[in-house]
C-alpha cells in the first residue's frame, strides 16, 4: 500500500506506528490463521478508533482484547 505524501505531515503518530511495526511479533494462538481476514478487520476497526476517534490506547486495548476473545470463542463452538 502506498502512503500519500500528505499523510505523514498530517499524521504525527504515524512514524511511531511505522517504527513499531518493524519489530512487531504476533501473539495470536496457533490455529487462528484461517480467520486472518476477520481478525485483521477487528483489529483495524479498533486501531482506527484510537487513531481517528480519540479513543484512548488503554480503552482500545481493553475493547480489542474483548472483541478478539469473543470472536475466537464463537469459532471454538463450531
N, C-alpha and C positions, 0 to 999 in steps of 0.2 A: 504494500500500500504506500502510495506517495503522499507525503505530508505537504500541503501548500505552504509556500514561503511565508505567507501572512499568519499562519497558525502559530508558529513558535513565538514571535514577539507578543502576540495576543494571549498566549497561554504560558504564563510564567512557571507553572507547575510542571510542564512537560519535560524539560531537561532532567529533572529528578526522576520522573517516571521512566524515561528512556534509559537512564543510567542504571536504575534498579533492575530493569528487565535483563540486563547483561548477566546478572548473577542470580536470577530467579530460579527457584527449584520447585518442582511440583510435589505437593504433599497429598495428591489425590490417591485414594485407596486403589489397590490393584483391582482390575476388572471393570473400572468405570470408563475405560477408553471408548467403549461402544456408545456412550452417552455424551461424548465430547461436544458435539454441536449444541446440545441442550444446556450443558454446563457452561459453555462459553457464553451463551445468551444470558443465563442467570448472572454470571459474574459481570458481564458488560453492563447490564441494567443497573446493578448496584454501584459499580465504579462510576458510571455516568452520573448517578445521583450525587455521589460525593463530589465529583469534579464540577458539575454544572448546576446543581440544585442546593448547594450549601449544606448537604448532609455531612455530619462530622465523620471523620475516619473511624472513630470508635463505634458510632452507630452503624456505619456501613459494614464494618467487620462483624458486628453482632447480627445484623439483619442478613448479611450474606451467609454466615455460618448457619443460621436458622433455615434459610431458603435451600441451601445445599443439602443439609441434613434431611429436611422434609422431602426433597426430590429423591434422594437416594433411598429413603425409607419406602417410597412408593415403588421403587424398582425391585426391592428385595421381596416384596409381597407377590410379585408375578413369577 
